[in-house]
Amino acid sequence: MALAADAGSVFELIHRWTLIQSKTLSPSLDITDVPTFANTPPAVLPKKRWLRWLAGFVLSLLVLMAAAVFVLPRVIQSTGARIVSEALGRTVTIGEVSVQPWRLALELKDLRIAGRTDQEPPLFEMAQAKVALSARTFWHFVPVIESMALSRPVLRLSRTARVSTMWTT
């Protein structure tokens, strides 16, 4: 059985053997008449598919990082402050939020928890808080804090009467 000059690849041989076994191609027939895949080497097809998957993954990762940088700070500043305000029963304000997804870091500036009334000083205020999560967060499925830095935290607690405290509502 003579093989054509361009049928040197393993894929080509397997294809022709499959055609002979399925009786689509007679062994006595000239093998050069069978359509070949010489124009598209078999190593190129999987490589292109792999590159498409890689490009899709990288593009998805870039979109998620862009969303984390531009959208997540606004969500934390508005919705996060509202949720904490409802939980504490006091007004919570956050001045500025920045997220660094490549470091798994969050930075809050001018965090303030108001007093019971507007005339009272704030219960808590802080100039800046930086929190960075560890990569172990992904393995343990809980936040694992790698580092935390608080700048000028001020907590005001007082007991105004025997049964009344400033930090209760």
C-alpha positions as CSV (number, residue, x, y, z in Angstrom):
1,M,0.0,0.0,0.0
2,A,1.7,3.2,-1.2
3,L,1.0,6.4,0.7
4,A,0.8,9.9,-0.8
5,A,3.7,12.3,-0.1
6,D,1.5,14.6,1.9
7,A,0.0,11.9,4.2
8,G,2.8,11.7,6.7
9,S,0.9,12.8,9.7
10,V,-0.5,10.3,12.2
11,F,-4.0,11.9,11.9
12,E,-4.0,11.3,8.2
13,L,-3.1,7.7,8.6
14,I,-5.7,7.1,11.2
15,H,-8.3,8.8,9.0
16,R,-7.5,6.6,6.1
17,W,-7.4,3.4,8.2
18,T,-10.8,4.3,9.5
19,L,-12.1,4.7,6.0
20,I,-10.7,1.3,5.0
21,Q,-12.2,-0.4,8.0
22,S,-15.7,1.1,7.4
23,K,-15.4,-0.2,3.8
24,T,-15.8,3.4,2.5
25,L,-12.4,3.0,0.9
26,S,-11.3,-0.2,-0.8
27,P,-7.6,-1.2,-0.1
28,S,-7.2,-1.7,-3.8
29,L,-8.3,1.9,-4.5
30,D,-5.6,4.5,-5.0
31,I,-5.2,6.3,-1.6
32,T,-4.3,9.5,-3.2
33,D,-7.9,9.9,-4.4
34,V,-9.2,10.2,-0.8
35,P,-9.7,13.8,0.4
36,T,-6.8,14.8,2.7
37,F,-6.4,17.2,5.5
38,A,-3.0,18.3,4.4
39,N,-4.0,22.0,4.3
40,T,-5.0,21.9,8.0
41,P,-2.4,20.1,10.1
42,P,-4.0,18.4,13.1
43,A,-1.8,20.2,15.7
44,V,-3.2,23.6,14.6
45,L,-6.9,22.9,15.3
46,P,-6.6,22.1,19.0
47,K,-4.1,24.9,19.5
48,K,-6.5,27.5,18.1
49,R,-9.3,26.1,20.3
50,W,-7.0,26.4,23.3
51,L,-6.0,29.9,22.4
52,R,-9.7,30.9,22.0
53,W,-10.4,29.5,25.5
54,L,-7.4,31.3,26.9
55,A,-8.5,34.6,25.3
56,G,-12.0,34.2,26.6
57,F,-10.8,33.5,30.1
58,V,-8.4,36.5,30.1
59,L,-11.1,38.8,28.6
60,S,-13.6,37.6,31.3
61,L,-11.0,38.2,34.0
62,L,-10.4,41.8,32.7
63,V,-14.1,42.5,32.7
64,L,-14.5,41.3,36.2
65,M,-11.5,43.3,37.4
66,A,-12.9,46.4,35.7
67,A,-16.3,45.9,37.3
68,A,-14.5,45.5,40.7
69,V,-12.6,48.7,40.3
70,F,-15.4,50.9,38.9
71,V,-18.7,49.4,40.0
72,L,-18.0,47.7,43.4
73,P,-16.9,50.9,45.2
74,R,-20.2,52.7,44.4
75,V,-22.1,49.6,45.5
76,I,-20.2,49.5,48.8
77,Q,-20.5,53.2,49.4
78,S,-24.3,53.4,48.9
79,T,-25.8,49.9,49.5
80,G,-23.2,48.8,52.1
81,A,-23.7,52.0,54.2
82,R,-27.5,51.6,54.0
83,I,-27.3,47.9,55.1
84,V,-25.0,48.7,58.1
85,S,-27.2,51.8,59.0
86,E,-30.3,49.6,59.1
87,A,-28.5,46.9,61.2
88,L,-27.2,49.5,63.7
89,G,-30.1,51.8,63.8
90,R,-27.8,54.8,63.2
91,T,-26.7,56.7,60.2
92,V,-23.5,55.3,58.6
93,T,-21.6,57.3,56.0
94,I,-18.6,56.3,54.0
95,G,-16.6,59.1,52.3
96,E,-14.6,57.2,49.6
97,V,-14.2,53.5,48.7
98,S,-11.5,52.0,46.5
99,V,-11.0,48.3,45.6
100,Q,-7.8,46.7,44.3
101,P,-8.9,43.2,43.1
102,W,-5.4,42.1,42.1
103,R,-4.5,42.4,45.8
104,L,-7.9,41.5,47.2
105,A,-7.8,44.8,49.0
106,L,-10.5,47.3,50.1
107,E,-9.9,50.8,51.3
108,L,-12.5,52.9,53.1
109,K,-12.0,56.6,53.9
110,D,-14.0,58.8,56.3
111,L,-16.1,56.1,57.9
112,R,-18.6,57.6,60.4
113,I,-21.3,56.1,62.6
114,A,-23.6,58.8,63.9
115,G,-24.6,59.3,67.5
116,R,-28.2,58.7,68.7
117,T,-29.2,62.2,67.8
118,D,-27.6,64.9,65.6
119,Q,-26.5,66.9,68.6
120,E,-24.4,64.0,70.0
121,P,-20.9,63.4,68.7
122,P,-20.5,60.4,66.4
123,L,-20.3,57.0,68.0
124,F,-17.4,56.0,65.8
125,E,-15.3,57.7,63.2
126,M,-12.2,56.7,61.3
127,A,-10.0,58.5,58.8
128,Q,-9.0,55.4,56.8
129,A,-9.3,51.6,56.9
130,K,-7.3,49.3,54.6
131,V,-8.1,45.6,54.6
132,A,-6.4,43.0,52.4
133,L,-7.6,39.4,52.1
134,S,-5.4,36.4,51.7
135,A,-5.5,34.0,48.8
136,R,-6.5,31.3,51.4
137,T,-9.9,32.9,51.3
138,F,-10.7,30.9,48.1
139,W,-9.7,27.6,49.8
140,H,-11.5,28.1,53.1
141,F,-14.6,29.9,51.6
142,V,-14.4,32.5,54.4
143,P,-12.7,35.8,54.5
144,V,-9.1,35.3,55.7
145,I,-7.6,38.7,56.5
146,E,-4.0,39.1,55.6
147,S,-3.5,42.7,56.8
148,M,-5.6,45.5,58.3
149,A,-4.6,49.1,58.9
150,L,-6.8,51.6,60.7
151,S,-5.9,55.3,60.7
152,R,-7.2,57.5,63.6
153,P,-10.1,55.4,64.8
154,V,-12.2,57.1,67.5
155,L,-14.8,55.2,69.5
156,R,-17.0,57.2,71.9
157,L,-18.7,55.2,74.6
158,S,-20.4,56.6,77.7
159,R,-22.8,55.5,80.3
160,T,-25.4,58.1,80.8
161,A,-27.5,56.4,83.6
162,R,-27.6,53.2,85.5
163,V,-29.5,51.4,82.7
164,S,-28.8,53.6,79.7
165,T,-25.7,53.4,77.5
166,M,-24.7,55.5,74.6
167,W,-24.1,52.5,72.3
168,T,-27.6,51.0,72.6
169,T,-30.5,52.4,70.7
